[in-house]
């Protein structure tokens, strides 16, 4: 149930005419929302290091970033607080 609530934030971001959506890790599970994000040219913040450390993805080849890039969605790459993740 919690996953559904967090996914609703994606729809909220569209309704509120956001110009940028943070994380949006679940966006790939919602093709209609993904298409709308692409149409509106809403930038997606992608936090690969954070997603890996938090175990949202085990293999980087399966990260949603690949879908975003293939779909020509605007991307903002972020380390999502490099100090916390000890990233260079």
N, CA, C and O atoms as a GROMACS GRO file, in nm:
protein
  352
    1UNK      N    1   0.082  -0.119   0.000
    1UNK     CA    2   0.000   0.000   0.000
    1UNK      C    3   0.086   0.126   0.000
    1UNK      O    4   0.053   0.224  -0.067
    2UNK      N    5   0.195   0.126   0.073
    2UNK     CA    6   0.282   0.244   0.080
    2UNK      C    7   0.337   0.281  -0.058
    2UNK      O    8   0.348   0.399  -0.090
    3UNK      N    9   0.371   0.181  -0.138
    3UNK     CA   10   0.424   0.208  -0.272
    3UNK      C   11   0.322   0.284  -0.356
    3UNK      O   12   0.359   0.375  -0.431
    4UNK      N   13   0.197   0.249  -0.345
    4UNK     CA   14   0.093   0.317  -0.423
    4UNK      C   15   0.086   0.463  -0.383
    4UNK      O   16   0.074   0.550  -0.470
    5UNK      N   17   0.093   0.492  -0.255
    5UNK     CA   18   0.088   0.631  -0.209
    5UNK      C   19   0.205   0.712  -0.265
    5UNK      O   20   0.187   0.825  -0.309
    6UNK      N   21   0.324   0.654  -0.262
    6UNK     CA   22   0.439   0.728  -0.313
    6UNK      C   23   0.429   0.750  -0.463
    6UNK      O   24   0.473   0.853  -0.514
    7UNK      N   25   0.370   0.654  -0.534
    7UNK     CA   26   0.352   0.670  -0.678
    7UNK      C   27   0.253   0.782  -0.710
    7UNK      O   28   0.263   0.846  -0.814
    8UNK      N   29   0.158   0.806  -0.620
    8UNK     CA   30   0.060   0.913  -0.642
    8UNK      C   31   0.128   1.050  -0.648
    8UNK      O   32   0.075   1.143  -0.708
    9UNK      N   33   0.244   1.062  -0.585
    9UNK     CA   34   0.317   1.188  -0.590
    9UNK      C   35   0.356   1.225  -0.733
    9UNK      O   36   0.368   1.343  -0.766
   10UNK      N   37   0.374   1.124  -0.817
   10UNK     CA   38   0.406   1.151  -0.958
   10UNK      C   39   0.290   1.221  -1.026
   10UNK      O   40   0.310   1.318  -1.100
   11UNK      N   41   0.171   1.174  -1.003
   11UNK     CA   42   0.052   1.237  -1.059
   11UNK      C   43   0.034   1.378  -1.002
   11UNK      O   44   0.000   1.471  -1.074
   12UNK      N   45   0.056   1.391  -0.872
   12UNK     CA   46   0.047   1.523  -0.808
   12UNK      C   47   0.142   1.622  -0.874
   12UNK      O   48   0.106   1.738  -0.896
   13UNK      N   49   0.263   1.577  -0.904
   13UNK     CA   50   0.362   1.665  -0.967
   13UNK      C   51   0.313   1.714  -1.103
   13UNK      O   52   0.336   1.830  -1.140
   14UNK      N   53   0.245   1.628  -1.177
   14UNK     CA   54   0.190   1.668  -1.307
   14UNK      C   55   0.073   1.766  -1.289
   14UNK      O   56   0.064   1.866  -1.360
   15UNK      N   57  -0.015   1.736  -1.196
   15UNK     CA   58  -0.130   1.823  -1.170
   15UNK      C   59  -0.084   1.962  -1.128
   15UNK      O   60  -0.146   2.062  -1.162
   16UNK      N   61   0.025   1.968  -1.053
   16UNK     CA   62   0.077   2.096  -1.004
   16UNK      C   63   0.170   2.166  -1.104
   16UNK      O   64   0.230   2.268  -1.072
   17UNK      N   65   0.180   2.110  -1.225
   17UNK     CA   66   0.263   2.167  -1.332
   17UNK      C   67   0.410   2.185  -1.291
   17UNK      O   68   0.471   2.288  -1.318
   18UNK      N   69   0.463   2.083  -1.228
   18UNK     CA   70   0.604   2.087  -1.187
   18UNK      C   71   0.694   2.093  -1.310
   18UNK      O   72   0.661   2.040  -1.416
   19UNK      N   73   0.806   2.159  -1.294
   19UNK     CA   74   0.905   2.167  -1.402
   19UNK      C   75   1.016   2.063  -1.383
   19UNK      O   76   1.095   2.036  -1.473
   20UNK      N   77   1.019   2.006  -1.262
   20UNK     CA   78   1.124   1.910  -1.228
   20UNK      C   79   1.068   1.816  -1.121
   20UNK      O   80   0.999   1.861  -1.030
   21UNK      N   81   1.098   1.686  -1.134
   21UNK     CA   82   1.051   1.587  -1.037
   21UNK      C   83   1.172   1.517  -0.976
   21UNK      O   84   1.254   1.460  -1.047
   22UNK      N   85   1.181   1.523  -0.844
   22UNK     CA   86   1.291   1.459  -0.773
   22UNK      C   87   1.271   1.308  -0.764
   22UNK      O   88   1.161   1.259  -0.738
   23UNK      N   89   1.378   1.236  -0.786
   23UNK     CA   90   1.385   1.090  -0.779
   23UNK      C   91   1.299   1.025  -0.887
   23UNK      O   92   1.354   0.978  -0.986
   24UNK      N   93   1.169   1.019  -0.873
   24UNK     CA   94   1.078   0.961  -0.974
   24UNK      C   95   1.120   0.820  -1.014
   24UNK      O   96   1.101   0.780  -1.129
   25UNK      N   97   1.174   0.745  -0.920
   25UNK     CA   98   1.222   0.610  -0.946
   25UNK      C   99   1.112   0.521  -1.003
   25UNK      O  100   1.138   0.436  -1.088
   26UNK      N  101   0.988   0.539  -0.957
   26UNK     CA  102   0.876   0.453  -0.998
   26UNK      C  103   0.812   0.497  -1.129
   26UNK      O  104   0.720   0.430  -1.177
   27UNK      N  105   0.857   0.605  -1.187
   27UNK     CA  106   0.793   0.657  -1.308
   27UNK      C  107   0.789   0.556  -1.421
   27UNK      O  108   0.693   0.555  -1.499
   28UNK      N  109   0.888   0.471  -1.432
   28UNK     CA  110   0.892   0.373  -1.541
   28UNK      C  111   0.778   0.271  -1.530
   28UNK      O  112   0.746   0.204  -1.628
   29UNK      N  113   0.718   0.258  -1.413
   29UNK     CA  114   0.606   0.165  -1.396
   29UNK      C  115   0.473   0.225  -1.442
   29UNK      O  116   0.370   0.159  -1.439
   30UNK      N  117   0.477   0.351  -1.484
   30UNK     CA  118   0.355   0.423  -1.523
   30UNK      C  119   0.374   0.486  -1.661
   30UNK      O  120   0.404   0.605  -1.670
   31UNK      N  121   0.357   0.408  -1.767
   31UNK     CA  122   0.385   0.456  -1.902
   31UNK      C  123   0.309   0.582  -1.943
   31UNK      O  124   0.363   0.667  -2.014
   32UNK      N  125   0.185   0.596  -1.900
   32UNK     CA  126   0.109   0.716  -1.936
   32UNK      C  127   0.167   0.840  -1.869
   32UNK      O  128   0.175   0.947  -1.930
   33UNK      N  129   0.206   0.826  -1.743
   33UNK     CA  130   0.269   0.939  -1.674
   33UNK      C  131   0.405   0.971  -1.737
   33UNK      O  132   0.440   1.088  -1.754
   34UNK      N  133   0.480   0.867  -1.772
   34UNK     CA  134   0.610   0.887  -1.836
   34UNK      C  135   0.594   0.963  -1.967
   34UNK      O  136   0.671   1.054  -1.996
   35UNK      N  137   0.495   0.926  -2.044
   35UNK     CA  138   0.470   0.994  -2.172
   35UNK      C  139   0.432   1.140  -2.149
   35UNK      O  140   0.472   1.228  -2.225
   36UNK      N  141   0.354   1.166  -2.045
   36UNK     CA  142   0.313   1.303  -2.013
   36UNK      C  143   0.433   1.386  -1.965
   36UNK      O  144   0.445   1.504  -2.000
   37UNK      N  145   0.520   1.325  -1.887
   37UNK     CA  146   0.642   1.392  -1.842
   37UNK      C  147   0.727   1.430  -1.964
   37UNK      O  148   0.779   1.541  -1.972
   38UNK      N  149   0.740   1.337  -2.057
   38UNK     CA  150   0.816   1.362  -2.179
   38UNK      C  151   0.752   1.475  -2.260
   38UNK      O  152   0.822   1.566  -2.306
   39UNK      N  153   0.621   1.470  -2.277
   39UNK     CA  154   0.548   1.570  -2.355
   39UNK      C  155   0.565   1.710  -2.297
   39UNK      O  156   0.581   1.808  -2.369
   40UNK      N  157   0.560   1.717  -2.164
   40UNK     CA  158   0.571   1.847  -2.096
   40UNK      C  159   0.716   1.891  -2.074
   40UNK      O  160   0.741   2.001  -2.025
   41UNK      N  161   0.811   1.803  -2.110
   41UNK     CA  162   0.954   1.830  -2.093
   41UNK      C  163   0.989   1.860  -1.948
   41UNK      O  164   1.062   1.954  -1.917
   42UNK      N  165   0.934   1.778  -1.859
   42UNK     CA  166   0.962   1.789  -1.716
   42UNK      C  167   1.092   1.713  -1.688
   42UNK      O  168   1.104   1.596  -1.724
   43UNK      N  169   1.186   1.779  -1.626
   43UNK     CA  170   1.313   1.716  -1.594
   43UNK      C  171   1.297   1.620  -1.476
   43UNK      O  172   1.227   1.649  -1.379
   44UNK      N  173   1.363   1.505  -1.486
   44UNK     CA  174   1.363   1.405  -1.381
   44UNK      C  175   1.500   1.404  -1.314
   44UNK      O  176   1.602   1.388  -1.380
   45UNK      N  177   1.501   1.422  -1.182
   45UNK     CA  178   1.625   1.411  -1.107
   45UNK      C  179   1.654   1.264  -1.085
   45UNK      O  180   1.572   1.190  -1.030
   46UNK      N  181   1.771   1.221  -1.129
   46UNK     CA  182   1.811   1.081  -1.116
   46UNK      C  183   1.928   1.074  -1.020
   46UNK      O  184   2.029   1.142  -1.038
   47UNK      N  185   1.913   0.991  -0.918
   47UNK     CA  186   2.012   0.978  -0.812
   47UNK      C  187   2.065   0.835  -0.808
   47UNK      O  188   2.026   0.756  -0.722
   48UNK      N  189   2.153   0.802  -0.901
   48UNK     CA  190   2.199   0.665  -0.918
   48UNK      C  191   2.270   0.614  -0.794
   48UNK      O  192   2.244   0.502  -0.750
   49UNK      N  193   2.358   0.694  -0.736
   49UNK     CA  194   2.432   0.649  -0.617
   49UNK      C  195   2.336   0.620  -0.503
   49UNK      O  196   2.343   0.515  -0.440
   50UNK      N  197   2.247   0.713  -0.476
   50UNK     CA  198   2.148   0.696  -0.369
   50UNK      C  199   2.063   0.572  -0.393
   50UNK      O  200   2.042   0.493  -0.301
   51UNK      N  201   2.015   0.554  -0.514
   51UNK     CA  202   1.930   0.439  -0.546
   51UNK      C  203   2.005   0.308  -0.527
   51UNK      O  204   1.945   0.208  -0.486
   52UNK      N  205   2.133   0.306  -0.556
   52UNK     CA  206   2.213   0.185  -0.539
   52UNK      C  207   2.238   0.158  -0.391
   52UNK      O  208   2.221   0.045  -0.345
   53UNK      N  209   2.278   0.260  -0.316
   53UNK     CA  210   2.305   0.243  -0.174
   53UNK      C  211   2.179   0.199  -0.099
   53UNK      O  212   2.186   0.118  -0.007
   54UNK      N  213   2.065   0.253  -0.138
   54UNK     CA  214   1.938   0.219  -0.073
   54UNK      C  215   1.880   0.087  -0.124
   54UNK      O  216   1.771   0.047  -0.082
   55UNK      N  217   1.952   0.020  -0.215
   55UNK     CA  218   1.911  -0.110  -0.270
   55UNK      C  219   1.780  -0.105  -0.349
   55UNK      O  220   1.707  -0.204  -0.354
   56UNK      N  221   1.751   0.010  -0.410
   56UNK     CA  222   1.635   0.017  -0.499
   56UNK      C  223   1.664  -0.056  -0.630
   56UNK      O  224   1.573  -0.098  -0.700
   57UNK      N  225   1.792  -0.069  -0.660
   57UNK     CA  226   1.835  -0.142  -0.780
   57UNK      C  227   1.963  -0.217  -0.747
   57UNK      O  228   2.056  -0.161  -0.689
   58UNK      N  229   1.967  -0.345  -0.784
   58UNK     CA  230   2.085  -0.427  -0.755
   58UNK      C  231   2.190  -0.418  -0.866
   58UNK      O  232   2.310  -0.425  -0.840
   59UNK      N  233   2.144  -0.401  -0.988
   59UNK     CA  234   2.232  -0.398  -1.104
   59UNK      C  235   2.206  -0.268  -1.179
   59UNK      O  236   2.095  -0.244  -1.224
   60UNK      N  237   2.308  -0.185  -1.192
   60UNK     CA  238   2.290  -0.054  -1.256
   60UNK      C  239   2.238  -0.064  -1.398
   60UNK      O  240   2.180   0.031  -1.450
   61UNK      N  241   2.257  -0.178  -1.462
   61UNK     CA  242   2.203  -0.196  -1.597
   61UNK      C  243   2.051  -0.199  -1.596
   61UNK      O  244   1.988  -0.185  -1.701
   62UNK      N  245   1.991  -0.219  -1.479
   62UNK     CA  246   1.846  -0.222  -1.466
   62UNK      C  247   1.790  -0.093  -1.406
   62UNK      O  248   1.671  -0.087  -1.372
   63UNK      N  249   1.872   0.008  -1.392
   63UNK     CA  250   1.827   0.135  -1.334
   63UNK      C  251   1.731   0.205  -1.431
   63UNK      O  252   1.752   0.198  -1.552
   64UNK      N  253   1.628   0.271  -1.382
   64UNK     CA  254   1.533   0.342  -1.469
   64UNK      C  255   1.597   0.449  -1.557
   64UNK      O  256   1.537   0.492  -1.655
   65UNK      N  257   1.718   0.492  -1.524
   65UNK     CA  258   1.786   0.592  -1.606
   65UNK      C  259   1.792   0.547  -1.752
   65UNK      O  260   1.777   0.630  -1.842
   66UNK      N  261   1.814   0.419  -1.775
   66UNK     CA  262   1.821   0.369  -1.914
   66UNK      C  263   1.690   0.394  -1.987
   66UNK      O  264   1.691   0.431  -2.105
   67UNK      N  265   1.578   0.373  -1.920
   67UNK     CA  266   1.447   0.396  -1.982
   67UNK      C  267   1.426   0.545  -2.007
   67UNK      O  268   1.378   0.585  -2.113
   68UNK      N  269   1.464   0.627  -1.909
   68UNK     CA  270   1.449   0.772  -1.925
   68UNK      C  271   1.530   0.822  -2.045
   68UNK      O  272   1.480   0.901  -2.126
   69UNK      N  273   1.653   0.775  -2.056
   69UNK     CA  274   1.738   0.816  -2.168
   69UNK      C  275   1.681   0.767  -2.301
   69UNK      O  276   1.678   0.841  -2.399
   70UNK      N  277   1.636   0.642  -2.304
   70UNK     CA  278   1.580   0.585  -2.427
   70UNK      C  279   1.451   0.656  -2.467
   70UNK      O  280   1.416   0.661  -2.585
   71UNK      N  281   1.380   0.709  -2.368
   71UNK     CA  282   1.254   0.779  -2.394
   71UNK      C  283   1.273   0.927  -2.421
   71UNK      O  284   1.177   0.999  -2.446
   72UNK      N  285   1.399   0.971  -2.416
   72UNK     CA  286   1.432   1.111  -2.443
   72UNK      C  287   1.367   1.206  -2.340
   72UNK      O  288   1.321   1.315  -2.375
   73UNK      N  289   1.365   1.163  -2.214
   73UNK     CA  290   1.313   1.244  -2.105
   73UNK      C  291   1.427   1.333  -2.054
   73UNK      O  292   1.540   1.285  -2.041
   74UNK      N  293   1.401   1.461  -2.026
   74UNK     CA  294   1.506   1.547  -1.970
   74UNK      C  295   1.554   1.492  -1.834
   74UNK      O  296   1.473   1.457  -1.749
   75UNK      N  297   1.684   1.485  -1.815
   75UNK     CA  298   1.745   1.425  -1.697
   75UNK      C  299   1.835   1.525  -1.626
   75UNK      O  300   1.906   1.603  -1.689
   76UNK      N  301   1.830   1.523  -1.493
   76UNK     CA  302   1.925   1.595  -1.409
   76UNK      C  303   1.993   1.488  -1.324
   76UNK      O  304   1.930   1.429  -1.237
   77UNK      N  305   2.122   1.464  -1.347
   77UNK     CA  306   2.195   1.364  -1.268
   77UNK      C  307   2.240   1.428  -1.138
   77UNK      O  308   2.293   1.540  -1.137
   78UNK      N  309   2.220   1.358  -1.030
   78UNK     CA  310   2.256   1.408  -0.898
   78UNK      C  311   2.315   1.296  -0.816
   78UNK      O  312   2.280   1.179  -0.833
   79UNK      N  313   2.404   1.332  -0.726
   79UNK     CA  314   2.460   1.232  -0.635
   79UNK      C  315   2.373   1.217  -0.512
   79UNK      O  316   2.392   1.124  -0.434
   80UNK      N  317   2.278   1.310  -0.493
   80UNK     CA  318   2.186   1.304  -0.379
   80UNK      C  319   2.264   1.301  -0.248
   80UNK      O  320   2.250   1.208  -0.168
   81UNK      N  321   2.344   1.403  -0.227
   81UNK     CA  322   2.425   1.420  -0.105
   81UNK      C  323   2.548   1.330  -0.104
   81UNK      O  324   2.551   1.231  -0.031
   82UNK      N  325   2.648   1.364  -0.184
   82UNK     CA  326   2.768   1.281  -0.196
   82UNK      C  327   2.842   1.261  -0.064
   82UNK      O  328   2.908   1.158  -0.047
   83UNK      N  329   2.832   1.355   0.029
   83UNK     CA  330   2.898   1.339   0.158
   83UNK      C  331   2.845   1.222   0.237
   83UNK      O  332   2.921   1.149   0.301
   84UNK      N  333   2.715   1.203   0.234
   84UNK     CA  334   2.653   1.093   0.307
   84UNK      C  335   2.692   0.959   0.247
   84UNK      O  336   2.716   0.863   0.320
   85UNK      N  337   2.697   0.952   0.114
   85UNK     CA  338   2.725   0.825   0.046
   85UNK      C  339   2.875   0.803   0.024
   85UNK      O  340   2.916   0.703  -0.034
   86UNK      N  341   2.956   0.898   0.072
   86UNK     CA  342   3.102   0.888   0.055
   86UNK      C  343   3.140   0.873  -0.091
   86UNK      O  344   3.226   0.792  -0.126
   87UNK      N  345   3.074   0.950  -0.176
   87UNK     CA  346   3.099   0.943  -0.320
   87UNK      C  347   3.193   1.056  -0.361
   87UNK      O  348   3.188   1.166  -0.306
   88UNK      N  349   3.276   1.029  -0.458
   88UNK     CA  350   3.366   1.132  -0.513
   88UNK      C  351   3.310   1.185  -0.641
   88UNK      O  352   3.371   1.272  -0.703
   0.00000   0.00000   0.00000
